[in-house]
């Protein structure tokens, strides 16, 4: 059994850092199509990773609070990926 508390702590730290930095990066006027694409793929990968973590956690008998934290983190990564996808679309339209 994985140490889910440590996994969730690490993902929470990452989500907190990305939650502060990604909006600034996406708002930068000189963000290129390539950079926006890389950001989107990076964030989408983390969103998929959280979905996989939730699936694996379901195999263990864990407190409900663990699942809530994992779902909250999944929402953060998904929302960041959606914001990157929006910015990517804007850049493509303006090209």
MDAnalysis code that builds the backbone (N, CA, C; Angstrom):
import MDAnalysis as mda
import numpy as np

u = mda.Universe.empty(285, n_residues=95, atom_resindex=np.repeat(np.arange(95), 3), trajectory=True)
u.add_TopologyAttr("name", ["N", "CA", "C"] * 95)
u.add_TopologyAttr("resid", np.arange(1, 96))
u.add_TopologyAttr("resname", ["UNK", "UNK", "UNK", "UNK", "UNK", "UNK", "UNK", "UNK", "UNK", "UNK", "UNK", "UNK", "UNK", "UNK", "UNK", "UNK", "UNK", "UNK", "UNK", "UNK", "UNK", "UNK", "UNK", "UNK", "UNK", "UNK", "UNK", "UNK", "UNK", "UNK", "UNK", "UNK", "UNK", "UNK", "UNK", "UNK", "UNK", "UNK", "UNK", "UNK", "UNK", "UNK", "UNK", "UNK", "UNK", "UNK", "UNK", "UNK", "UNK", "UNK", "UNK", "UNK", "UNK", "UNK", "UNK", "UNK", "UNK", "UNK", "UNK", "UNK", "UNK", "UNK", "UNK", "UNK", "UNK", "UNK", "UNK", "UNK", "UNK", "UNK", "UNK", "UNK", "UNK", "UNK", "UNK", "UNK", "UNK", "UNK", "UNK", "UNK", "UNK", "UNK", "UNK", "UNK", "UNK", "UNK", "UNK", "UNK", "UNK", "UNK", "UNK", "UNK", "UNK", "UNK", "UNK"])
u.atoms.positions = np.array([
    [0.849, -1.177, 0.000],
    [0.000, 0.000, 0.000],
    [0.898, 1.245, 0.000],
    [0.556, 2.158, -0.870],
    [1.318, 3.407, -0.961],
    [1.064, 4.265, 0.274],
    [1.983, 5.146, 0.549],
    [1.779, 6.101, 1.628],
    [1.003, 7.283, 1.036],
    [-0.311, 7.154, 1.041],
    [-1.170, 8.125, 0.366],
    [-1.085, 9.509, 0.978],
    [-0.841, 9.581, 2.247],
    [-0.723, 10.888, 2.894],
    [0.464, 11.659, 2.311],
    [1.592, 10.978, 2.134],
    [2.764, 11.628, 1.536],
    [2.509, 12.001, 0.081],
    [1.868, 11.120, -0.649],
    [1.540, 11.404, -2.053],
    [0.670, 12.654, -2.142],
    [-0.346, 12.713, -1.299],
    [-1.257, 13.859, -1.324],
    [-0.561, 15.141, -0.877],
    [0.322, 15.033, 0.073],
    [1.086, 16.220, 0.522],
    [1.951, 16.765, -0.609],
    [2.643, 15.868, -1.301],
    [3.501, 16.292, -2.407],
    [2.682, 16.938, -3.517],
    [1.573, 16.318, -3.870],
    [0.710, 16.874, -4.919],
    [0.113, 18.207, -4.486],
    [-0.184, 18.335, -3.197],
    [-0.736, 19.584, -2.681],
    [0.299, 20.712, -2.787],
    [1.536, 20.416, -2.449],
    [2.588, 21.415, -2.577],
    [2.748, 21.853, -4.033],
    [2.745, 20.894, -4.930],
    [2.865, 21.204, -6.353],
    [1.680, 22.040, -6.830],
    [0.486, 21.642, -6.443],
    [-0.714, 22.369, -6.846],
    [-0.687, 23.801, -6.320],
    [-0.228, 23.983, -5.094],
    [-0.131, 25.321, -4.524],
    [0.835, 26.194, -5.293],
    [1.984, 25.648, -5.623],
    [2.984, 26.394, -6.376],
    [2.478, 26.717, -7.786],
    [1.914, 25.717, -8.444],
    [1.417, 25.934, -9.804],
    [0.223, 26.884, -9.819],
    [-0.587, 26.814, -8.789],
    [-1.743, 27.701, -8.700],
    [-1.347, 29.162, -8.633],
    [-0.161, 29.433, -8.136],
    [0.348, 30.809, -8.069],
    [1.059, 31.201, -9.365],
    [1.834, 30.289, -9.926],
    [2.692, 30.622, -11.068],
    [1.988, 30.524, -12.429],
    [1.144, 29.518, -12.605],
    [0.549, 29.290, -13.924],
    [-0.309, 30.468, -14.390],
    [-1.179, 31.035, -13.556],
    [-1.960, 32.185, -14.051],
    [-1.069, 33.344, -14.518],
    [0.038, 33.573, -13.815],
    [0.968, 34.622, -14.243],
    [1.594, 34.282, -15.581],
    [1.964, 33.023, -15.747],
    [2.578, 32.592, -17.002],
    [1.590, 32.711, -18.156],
    [0.356, 32.300, -17.918],
    [-0.649, 32.349, -18.979],
    [-1.008, 33.779, -19.356],
    [-0.897, 34.690, -18.423],
    [-1.240, 36.095, -18.677],
    [-0.120, 36.848, -19.388],
    [1.051, 36.263, -19.437],
    [2.192, 36.943, -20.049],
    [1.923, 37.150, -21.539],
    [2.056, 38.386, -21.985],
    [1.720, 38.737, -23.371],
    [2.620, 38.069, -24.399],
    [3.834, 37.744, -24.029],
    [4.764, 37.160, -25.004],
    [4.764, 35.628, -24.984],
    [3.790, 35.029, -24.324],
    [3.690, 33.569, -24.290],
    [3.518, 33.053, -25.722],
    [4.373, 32.136, -26.113],
    [4.316, 31.612, -27.477],
    [3.374, 30.404, -27.555],
    [3.039, 30.037, -28.765],
    [2.209, 28.864, -28.997],
    [2.885, 27.619, -28.435],
    [4.167, 27.504, -28.659],
    [4.922, 26.348, -28.160],
    [4.901, 26.291, -26.632],
    [5.126, 27.417, -25.994],
    [5.122, 27.467, -24.530],
    [3.736, 27.143, -23.973],
    [2.702, 27.692, -24.579],
    [1.338, 27.428, -24.133],
    [0.989, 25.950, -24.306],
    [1.442, 25.373, -25.397],
    [1.205, 23.946, -25.643],
    [1.895, 23.100, -24.583],
    [3.145, 23.442, -24.270],
    [3.877, 22.703, -23.245],
    [3.214, 22.827, -21.876],
    [2.771, 24.022, -21.543],
    [2.067, 24.221, -20.267],
    [0.802, 23.375, -20.210],
    [0.025, 23.409, -21.285],
    [-1.212, 22.637, -21.321],
    [-0.919, 21.139, -21.148],
    [0.034, 20.631, -21.900],
    [0.358, 19.200, -21.818],
    [0.862, 18.818, -20.426],
    [1.668, 19.666, -19.837],
    [2.173, 19.440, -18.487],
    [1.022, 19.368, -17.482],
    [0.119, 20.345, -17.548],
    [-1.000, 20.394, -16.597],
    [-2.002, 19.279, -16.840],
    [-2.249, 18.975, -18.095],
    [-3.173, 17.880, -18.414],
    [-2.605, 16.551, -17.910],
    [-1.296, 16.393, -17.998],
    [-0.654, 15.188, -17.471],
    [-0.843, 15.056, -15.969],
    [-0.745, 16.163, -15.259],
    [-0.959, 16.127, -13.806],
    [-2.429, 15.861, -13.477],
    [-3.334, 16.397, -14.269],
    [-4.760, 16.128, -14.045],
    [-5.053, 14.639, -14.251],
    [-4.510, 14.063, -15.318],
    [-4.689, 12.620, -15.546],
    [-4.035, 11.813, -14.431],
    [-2.879, 12.280, -13.983],
    [-2.183, 11.595, -12.892],
    [-3.004, 11.562, -11.620],
    [-3.701, 12.655, -11.332],
    [-4.552, 12.683, -10.135],
    [-5.723, 11.717, -10.285],
    [-6.260, 11.615, -11.483],
    [-7.342, 10.653, -11.710],
    [-6.849, 9.231, -11.444],
    [-5.636, 8.940, -11.886],
    [-5.052, 7.614, -11.658],
    [-4.804, 7.373, -10.168],
    [-4.354, 8.404, -9.471],
    [-4.117, 8.278, -8.034],
    [-5.428, 7.956, -7.317],
    [-6.497, 8.659, -7.678],
    [-7.802, 8.402, -7.055],
    [-8.228, 6.963, -7.308],
    [-8.043, 6.484, -8.532],
    [-8.401, 5.096, -8.852],
    [-7.606, 4.105, -8.003],
    [-6.317, 4.355, -7.851],
    [-5.474, 3.463, -7.044],
    [-5.835, 3.544, -5.566],
    [-6.169, 4.754, -5.108],
    [-6.547, 4.921, -3.709],
    [-7.803, 4.120, -3.385],
    [-8.689, 4.002, -4.357],
    [-9.944, 3.287, -4.132],
    [-9.730, 1.810, -3.833],
    [-8.545, 1.304, -4.161],
    [-8.230, -0.098, -3.869],
    [-7.886, -0.302, -2.399],
    [-7.584, 0.773, -1.707],
    [-7.242, 0.711, -0.282],
    [-8.408, 1.266, 0.535],
    [-8.491, 0.806, 1.747],
    [-9.531, 1.289, 2.654],
    [-9.005, 2.523, 3.369],
    [-9.365, 3.699, 2.833],
    [-8.830, 4.955, 3.362],
    [-9.948, 5.817, 3.915],
    [-9.602, 6.738, 4.795],
    [-10.609, 7.683, 5.294],
    [-11.162, 8.523, 4.139],
    [-12.413, 8.898, 4.235],
    [-13.070, 9.692, 3.199],
    [-12.330, 11.002, 2.940],
    [-11.706, 11.555, 3.964],
    [-10.992, 12.831, 3.806],
    [-9.864, 12.721, 2.778],
    [-9.240, 11.559, 2.657],
    [-8.181, 11.374, 1.666],
    [-8.744, 11.546, 0.256],
    [-9.918, 10.936, 0.038],
    [-10.538, 11.028, -1.282],
    [-10.954, 12.463, -1.597],
    [-11.420, 13.177, -0.582],
    [-11.828, 14.565, -0.789],
    [-10.634, 15.420, -1.175],
    [-9.519, 15.219, -0.497],
    [-8.299, 15.963, -0.829],
    [-7.860, 15.631, -2.251],
    [-7.869, 14.354, -2.597],
    [-7.455, 13.935, -3.939],
    [-8.376, 14.537, -5.002],
    [-9.668, 14.554, -4.747],
    [-10.607, 15.141, -5.703],
    [-10.399, 16.648, -5.815],
    [-10.130, 17.305, -4.699],
    [-9.853, 18.740, -4.726],
    [-8.592, 19.030, -5.557],
    [-7.570, 18.226, -5.369],
    [-6.340, 18.397, -6.141],
    [-6.589, 18.127, -7.621],
    [-7.384, 17.124, -7.913],
    [-7.745, 16.831, -9.304],
    [-8.428, 18.043, -9.931],
    [-9.323, 18.681, -9.193],
    [-10.017, 19.869, -9.703],
    [-9.030, 21.008, -9.959],
    [-8.074, 21.174, -9.082],
    [-7.085, 22.239, -9.271],
    [-6.310, 22.014, -10.559],
    [-5.775, 20.809, -10.732],
    [-5.003, 20.519, -11.942],
    [-5.880, 20.602, -13.196],
    [-7.108, 20.123, -13.102],
    [-8.023, 20.185, -14.244],
    [-8.338, 21.632, -14.599],
    [-8.585, 22.466, -13.601],
    [-8.883, 23.871, -13.864],
    [-7.680, 24.606, -14.446],
    [-6.499, 24.305, -13.963],
    [-5.300, 24.913, -14.528],
    [-5.099, 24.472, -15.977],
    [-5.340, 23.195, -16.250],
    [-5.225, 22.697, -17.623],
    [-6.263, 23.365, -18.526],
    [-7.462, 23.573, -18.019],
    [-8.501, 24.243, -18.804],
    [-8.114, 25.692, -19.101],
    [-7.519, 26.366, -18.127],
    [-7.064, 27.741, -18.340],
    [-5.961, 27.778, -19.401],
    [-5.068, 26.812, -19.361],
    [-4.009, 26.735, -20.363],
    [-4.596, 26.442, -21.742],
    [-5.612, 25.589, -21.796],
    [-6.262, 25.286, -23.075],
    [-6.934, 26.532, -23.642],
    [-7.555, 27.323, -22.788],
    [-8.181, 28.576, -23.230],
    [-7.147, 29.530, -23.803],
    [-6.035, 29.667, -23.091],
    [-4.977, 30.578, -23.552],
    [-4.383, 30.075, -24.855],
    [-4.238, 28.776, -24.974],
    [-3.727, 28.164, -26.194],
    [-4.650, 28.490, -27.367],
    [-5.937, 28.388, -27.141],
    [-6.923, 28.709, -28.175],
    [-6.823, 30.185, -28.566],
    [-6.668, 31.063, -27.599],
    [-6.515, 32.500, -27.878],
    [-5.297, 32.766, -28.746],
    [-4.187, 32.123, -28.395],
    [-2.947, 32.320, -29.155],
    [-3.123, 31.826, -30.577],
    [-3.764, 30.691, -30.743],
    [-3.990, 30.139, -32.097],
    [-4.868, 31.070, -32.930],
    [-5.882, 31.628, -32.304],
    [-6.775, 32.540, -33.032],
    [-6.063, 33.815, -33.472],
    [-5.140, 34.281, -32.655],
    [-4.471, 35.531, -32.965],
    [-3.295, 35.348, -33.938],
    [-2.953, 34.100, -34.219],
    [-1.819, 33.831, -35.139],
    [-2.220, 33.942, -36.594],
])
